Amino acid sequence: MWGGRFAGGPSAIMREINASIPFDKALWRQDIAASKAHVAMLAAQGIVSQDDAAAISGGLDTIAGEYEANGVPENWDLEDIHMVTESRLAELIGAAAGRLHTARSRNDQVATDFRLWVRDAIDQADQGLAALQRALVVRAGEHAGAIMPGFTHLQTAQPVTLGHHLMAYYEMTARDRSRFADCRARLNQSPLGSAALAGTGFPIDRQATARTLGFDAPGRNSLDGVSDRDFAIEYLTSAAQCSLHLSRLAEEFIIWASQPFGFVTLPDSLSTGSSIMPQKKNPDAAELVRGHSGRIVGALTSLLVTMKGLPLAYSKDMQDDKVPVFEAAGLLTLCLAAMTGMIEGATFRIERMRAAAELGYATATDLADWLVRQANIPFREAHHITGAAVKLAEANGLALDQLTIAQLQAIDPRIDERVFAALSVDASVASRASYGGTAPEQVRARVAEARTALGLE
Ligand code: ARG
């Protein structure tokens, strides 16, 4: 298709290094849709005849049927999906096929196809995230009052509820969805009609092709149109951030499913066994979600480095934009589905969680707060007194509320019997009723809002 000025053909190495068809065949649906939009516009503008346009459009439909049934044939000589399709069109309808590429270049063609592909990937990520959020709010609602230890430094800190913990992931995934939505809004400008880099002398209608392809508007600068890959980078940034959240959730499930914790039994459907240790039930899906986040972050790094320092407009380096995006999108879809299944199918062992919260001096802050409120002691001093109580309890292998009033008063005489009401994990959790706090009533309020936002009500 470009051999006119060449005396010899490309070497085998040139063909191999040049070919993007092994991966860009994934763009075939977008390529056909964009070509149909383009040729309909060419006909409407009188740039090609109605007859030629009808033949081209019909041929493209035939090719779509062939690809659907048999896959896209890989021919390295034809380099990419654009040339494979155009060459098949020529076989099917003859010389009229050559009119399709009027007022167009592969540079604006690939930029258009890729935007359409990434737009679909964004919509798919949003659906996966919405499903995960539904699972989170359902389980959070069930366990709005179930007490577990809250951790900082992975050391027992203060009691929280399982519902509160799960709703933290609802917030993270809400930000993920909003990042994808922002990225989609900026992406949604059509590069088609930028042609090679400078626009075209043909009287094309860029508004029309933009409309047909569901873009909000044509892009305003043709050089930017063919050289911009911000949309792919933003998609990967959003995917990387989302995968980080999933990896944190996965890691918690891995820890919680370990025998010393025993906070959760993972669904059999998302676990594997060991070929040597019969007792093992391994959290492989969660571990792979944790691992795959590394590959998704790697995909972002790969595209960032590809684009760094490229001059305007198109450079062939940019052909390397697709593999990282395709890989990350496939991994993200899988990871979202795996974590959704994990949340839906997990058996939370809330009696173990509660026992762990009771054992870990999680209500020490409540004792200090009580001293501030009831005995008007400055918080720093209350902190010190409480530390002495924890030390004594620990030395005797007791929980804080198992110390006697005499033992507590020996530490500080201002403590009285009423303190025991503050030392239970239930009282502790119920007291944290500040907006966004872990009190069950707060968690239930946030769950209700989330259910409305998700259309579950
Ligand atoms: N296969 C190319 C890519 O994926 C299509 C654009 C080629 N343009 C060009 N002038 N060689 O980026």
Residues whose N, C-alpha, C, O or C-beta is under 5 A from the ligand:
A	BS01	LIG	S20 D80 R106 N107 V110 M318 Q319
